[in-house]
Amino acid sequence: MFASSLRVRRRRWLATAALAAAGLALGTPPVAAQDAWPVKPIRLVVPFTPGGVTDTSARVVAEFLGRRLGQQVIVDNKPGASGNIGMALVKDAPADGYTLVLGFDGTMVINPHVFAKLPFDSLKDFTPIGKIGNAALILVANPNAPVKSMADLVAVSKATAGGLSFGTSGTGGTPHIAGELLKMRTGANLTHVPYKGGGQALTDVVGGSIPLVYTAVAGAHGFVKNGKLTALAVSSARRSSALPDVPTFAEAGIPDFVVDSWVGLLAPSGLPPAIATRLTTELNAVLNDADAREKLRVLGIEATPGSAAQFRDEMARDLARYGPVVKAAGIKIE
């Protein structure tokens, strides 16, 4: 009888152990899946139309990041509302590492001051992965426009009824802010024409629909090189290495006029730390790759590898810095 009781207890112990093992097994897949990330292609949302600085830089990053991760990184353009539509889409996406977004300073740190209602919080709704780089801005003109220099622009705009129109990637973006500051500093008679993205604005200035576009060197570089656009000035502190013959605004007669832009990589809030750390590590490896840096440089972007915390701190500083500028320019969208 004792032996029989012992056998019963042994069977119960084995059953309990089997159930415990099954429970551990059930709890294993999420950890294993996270460790194995990525196991499928990654979507990189660009909240603007093809052709602008976010799009062109996204395609360089997607190419090199995909190689390092062993999975294709697919660029998905979701334009509208000065970038707000694409950002809101990513905010609501699963925080699993398979949806990323190219953050643009105009969308992340200027839109919060421009729009009365914003469908996202720049600091709370996203996980910063890292800053990709600084993008020099450039003012370009249609070759047939009577504007070949900054002095021409100021004089012609004042002598033209209704002034001169300048296009940008959207209301409240960094190019728009730069154009408003230019008006304040020079008294030029300029009228802002917002587009859904830098690519559309460039298409219209090349076609002659508008005389001027304020955009990133990344988008305008090819058009300037082939003579389809006339470059007037870059608004960085130094000349762009991608277009070394184009003067800075200071060299063109407008001192202390420096307005740069930036792009960075983000994910939805709540991204698992292990995936966030992996993405930051791989992004920095891309930004330190000589070929990737050169491709970004040609686009007018200076690669800036660094930590996710540094990127978040810069976003917070710029949020505070641009508020007074937007208010002074009277830019507001209800």
KOLPAVEX-717734 format. One line per field, with one value per residue (C-alpha): residue number from 1; residue in three letters; x, y, z. Coordinates in steps of 0.25 Angstrom, whole numbers, plus 5000, padded with zeros to 4 digits. Layout:
// residues N
n <- [NUM:...]
res <- [ALA:...]
c1 <- [X:...]
c2 <- [Y:...]
c3 <- [Z:...]
This chain:
// residues 334
n <- [1:2:3:4:5:6:7:8:9:10:11:12:13:14:15:16:17:18:19:20:21:22:23:24:25:26:27:28:29:30:31:32:33:34:35:36:37:38:39:40:41:42:43:44:45:46:47:48:49:50:51:52:53:54:55:56:57:58:59:60:61:62:63:64:65:66:67:68:69:70:71:72:73:74:75:76:77:78:79:80:81:82:83:84:85:86:87:88:89:90:91:92:93:94:95:96:97:98:99:100:101:102:103:104:105:106:107:108:109:110:111:112:113:114:115:116:117:118:119:120:121:122:123:124:125:126:127:128:129:130:131:132:133:134:135:136:137:138:139:140:141:142:143:144:145:146:147:148:149:150:151:152:153:154:155:156:157:158:159:160:161:162:163:164:165:166:167:168:169:170:171:172:173:174:175:176:177:178:179:180:181:182:183:184:185:186:187:188:189:190:191:192:193:194:195:196:197:198:199:200:201:202:203:204:205:206:207:208:209:210:211:212:213:214:215:216:217:218:219:220:221:222:223:224:225:226:227:228:229:230:231:232:233:234:235:236:237:238:239:240:241:242:243:244:245:246:247:248:249:250:251:252:253:254:255:256:257:258:259:260:261:262:263:264:265:266:267:268:269:270:271:272:273:274:275:276:277:278:279:280:281:282:283:284:285:286:287:288:289:290:291:292:293:294:295:296:297:298:299:300:301:302:303:304:305:306:307:308:309:310:311:312:313:314:315:316:317:318:319:320:321:322:323:324:325:326:327:328:329:330:331:332:333:334]
res <- [MET:PHE:ALA:SER:SER:LEU:ARG:VAL:ARG:ARG:ARG:ARG:TRP:LEU:ALA:THR:ALA:ALA:LEU:ALA:ALA:ALA:GLY:LEU:ALA:LEU:GLY:THR:PRO:PRO:VAL:ALA:ALA:GLN:ASP:ALA:TRP:PRO:VAL:LYS:PRO:ILE:ARG:LEU:VAL:VAL:PRO:PHE:THR:PRO:GLY:GLY:VAL:THR:ASP:THR:SER:ALA:ARG:VAL:VAL:ALA:GLU:PHE:LEU:GLY:ARG:ARG:LEU:GLY:GLN:GLN:VAL:ILE:VAL:ASP:ASN:LYS:PRO:GLY:ALA:SER:GLY:ASN:ILE:GLY:MET:ALA:LEU:VAL:LYS:ASP:ALA:PRO:ALA:ASP:GLY:TYR:THR:LEU:VAL:LEU:GLY:PHE:ASP:GLY:THR:MET:VAL:ILE:ASN:PRO:HIS:VAL:PHE:ALA:LYS:LEU:PRO:PHE:ASP:SER:LEU:LYS:ASP:PHE:THR:PRO:ILE:GLY:LYS:ILE:GLY:ASN:ALA:ALA:LEU:ILE:LEU:VAL:ALA:ASN:PRO:ASN:ALA:PRO:VAL:LYS:SER:MET:ALA:ASP:LEU:VAL:ALA:VAL:SER:LYS:ALA:THR:ALA:GLY:GLY:LEU:SER:PHE:GLY:THR:SER:GLY:THR:GLY:GLY:THR:PRO:HIS:ILE:ALA:GLY:GLU:LEU:LEU:LYS:MET:ARG:THR:GLY:ALA:ASN:LEU:THR:HIS:VAL:PRO:TYR:LYS:GLY:GLY:GLY:GLN:ALA:LEU:THR:ASP:VAL:VAL:GLY:GLY:SER:ILE:PRO:LEU:VAL:TYR:THR:ALA:VAL:ALA:GLY:ALA:HIS:GLY:PHE:VAL:LYS:ASN:GLY:LYS:LEU:THR:ALA:LEU:ALA:VAL:SER:SER:ALA:ARG:ARG:SER:SER:ALA:LEU:PRO:ASP:VAL:PRO:THR:PHE:ALA:GLU:ALA:GLY:ILE:PRO:ASP:PHE:VAL:VAL:ASP:SER:TRP:VAL:GLY:LEU:LEU:ALA:PRO:SER:GLY:LEU:PRO:PRO:ALA:ILE:ALA:THR:ARG:LEU:THR:THR:GLU:LEU:ASN:ALA:VAL:LEU:ASN:ASP:ALA:ASP:ALA:ARG:GLU:LYS:LEU:ARG:VAL:LEU:GLY:ILE:GLU:ALA:THR:PRO:GLY:SER:ALA:ALA:GLN:PHE:ARG:ASP:GLU:MET:ALA:ARG:ASP:LEU:ALA:ARG:TYR:GLY:PRO:VAL:VAL:LYS:ALA:ALA:GLY:ILE:LYS:ILE:GLU]
c1 <- [5000:5012:5018:5004:5003:5017:5014:5002:5010:5021:5010:5004:5018:5022:5008:5011:5025:5019:5009:5019:5028:5016:5014:5028:5027:5015:5022:5034:5030:5029:5043:5048:5041:5047:5061:5059:5054:5053:5047:5039:5041:5040:5032:5038:5027:5031:5020:5023:5022:5034:5045:5047:5058:5051:5048:5062:5069:5059:5063:5078:5075:5066:5076:5087:5079:5072:5086:5090:5077:5075:5061:5056:5053:5041:5039:5024:5020:5008:5007:4997:4995:5009:5014:5003:4996:5008:5012:4998:4998:5011:5007:4995:5004:5008:5021:5027:5039:5032:5027:5037:5036:5045:5043:5045:5048:5037:5027:5032:5036:5029:5015:5012:5013:5006:4994:4983:4980:4991:4988:5001:5010:5025:5031:5021:5016:5029:5042:5054:5063:5074:5076:5080:5086:5085:5080:5084:5073:5074:5066:5065:5058:5053:5064:5054:5051:5058:5065:5079:5084:5078:5079:5071:5061:5059:5058:5049:5040:5038:5036:5026:5011:5007:5022:5028:5023:5032:5027:5031:5028:5016:5011:5019:5031:5045:5046:5033:5039:5052:5044:5037:5050:5055:5044:5046:5060:5060:5046:5045:5031:5029:5016:5017:5011:5010:5010:5008:5023:5036:5035:5023:5028:5041:5033:5025:5037:5044:5032:5031:5017:5024:5037:5044:5045:5051:5055:5066:5078:5075:5063:5069:5083:5080:5072:5083:5094:5087:5083:5068:5068:5077:5082:5082:5087:5088:5084:5094:5106:5116:5114:5109:5119:5109:5108:5121:5119:5106:5108:5102:5092:5103:5112:5100:5098:5089:5098:5095:5084:5085:5074:5077:5067:5069:5063:5063:5057:5046:5037:5023:5024:5026:5036:5043:5056:5064:5058:5060:5075:5077:5071:5080:5092:5090:5086:5099:5106:5099:5103:5117:5118:5126:5117:5105:5111:5115:5101:5095:5105:5102:5088:5092:5091:5102:5101:5101:5102:5098:5089:5074:5075:5083:5072:5061:5068:5070:5055:5051:5061:5056:5041:5044:5053:5043:5030:5034:5038:5025:5017:5025:5022:5007:5006:4994:4985:4972]
c2 <- [5000:5009:5006:5009:5023:5026:5023:5032:5044:5042:5043:5055:5062:5058:5064:5077:5078:5076:5087:5096:5094:5096:5109:5114:5110:5118:5130:5128:5133:5148:5148:5139:5147:5160:5154:5149:5163:5166:5154:5162:5175:5188:5200:5214:5224:5238:5248:5256:5253:5247:5257:5265:5264:5254:5245:5245:5243:5232:5224:5225:5221:5210:5204:5203:5200:5188:5182:5183:5177:5166:5171:5180:5194:5199:5214:5218:5232:5237:5252:5262:5273:5278:5264:5262:5251:5242:5244:5241:5228:5224:5228:5219:5207:5195:5198:5185:5191:5188:5203:5214:5229:5240:5251:5265:5277:5285:5274:5271:5284:5295:5289:5288:5304:5305:5296:5299:5284:5273:5258:5255:5259:5260:5256:5246:5239:5234:5226:5234:5225:5235:5248:5245:5259:5273:5278:5291:5299:5307:5317:5314:5321:5317:5321:5330:5338:5352:5348:5343:5348:5352:5367:5364:5357:5368:5379:5371:5367:5381:5386:5375:5377:5366:5362:5349:5335:5325:5311:5301:5287:5293:5303:5304:5296:5300:5306:5314:5320:5323:5330:5338:5342:5346:5356:5362:5363:5369:5375:5367:5366:5350:5342:5328:5316:5304:5290:5276:5273:5278:5270:5276:5290:5287:5282:5295:5304:5296:5297:5312:5312:5319:5327:5323:5311:5310:5296:5286:5285:5270:5272:5284:5278:5271:5282:5292:5283:5281:5296:5295:5304:5316:5315:5328:5325:5314:5317:5309:5315:5310:5307:5293:5283:5278:5291:5298:5309:5314:5326:5326:5337:5344:5344:5349:5361:5357:5355:5345:5338:5323:5314:5299:5287:5273:5259:5247:5233:5230:5219:5218:5220:5208:5201:5190:5195:5183:5187:5202:5200:5191:5201:5212:5204:5200:5214:5220:5209:5214:5228:5224:5217:5224:5221:5225:5238:5242:5239:5248:5258:5259:5261:5273:5265:5265:5251:5253:5239:5240:5235:5234:5243:5254:5253:5255:5266:5274:5272:5278:5290:5293:5292:5303:5311:5312:5316:5331:5331:5325:5335:5347:5342:5341:5327:5319:5308:5305]
c3 <- [5000:5003:4990:4983:4990:4986:4972:4972:4979:4968:4957:4963:4964:4949:4945:4953:4947:4933:4935:4940:4928:4919:4926:4924:4910:4908:4914:4905:4891:4894:4899:4888:4877:4883:4883:4869:4864:4852:4846:4835:4827:4834:4830:4830:4829:4823:4826:4813:4798:4791:4787:4800:4810:4819:4807:4801:4815:4818:4806:4809:4823:4819:4809:4819:4832:4824:4821:4836:4841:4830:4827:4816:4821:4812:4811:4812:4808:4816:4814:4819:4829:4829:4834:4844:4837:4836:4850:4856:4848:4854:4868:4867:4861:4870:4877:4872:4864:4851:4849:4849:4845:4839:4849:4843:4852:4845:4849:4863:4869:4860:4858:4873:4873:4859:4860:4870:4871:4869:4868:4875:4886:4881:4894:4900:4888:4881:4885:4880:4873:4868:4860:4846:4843:4840:4827:4821:4815:4802:4794:4779:4768:4754:4744:4736:4749:4749:4762:4762:4775:4789:4785:4773:4781:4791:4780:4770:4781:4786:4771:4768:4771:4780:4782:4779:4784:4791:4792:4804:4808:4817:4827:4839:4834:4836:4822:4824:4837:4830:4819:4829:4836:4823:4821:4835:4833:4819:4817:4804:4799:4799:4799:4805:4797:4805:4798:4804:4802:4797:4784:4779:4782:4774:4763:4762:4763:4752:4743:4746:4753:4765:4765:4778:4787:4801:4803:4808:4799:4799:4790:4781:4779:4766:4760:4763:4758:4744:4743:4745:4757:4761:4775:4783:4797:4807:4821:4829:4836:4826:4811:4808:4803:4794:4787:4790:4780:4786:4797:4811:4814:4821:4809:4801:4809:4821:4833:4845:4837:4840:4840:4839:4839:4844:4842:4852:4854:4864:4867:4875:4890:4898:4889:4896:4901:4895:4881:4883:4887:4875:4866:4872:4871:4856:4852:4858:4850:4838:4841:4843:4830:4820:4808:4815:4820:4806:4801:4812:4809:4795:4799:4808:4821:4831:4838:4854:4861:4876:4887:4887:4900:4892:4881:4891:4898:4885:4882:4895:4894:4880:4884:4894:4884:4873:4881:4881:4866:4862:4871:4865:4851:4854:4848:4853:4848:4854]
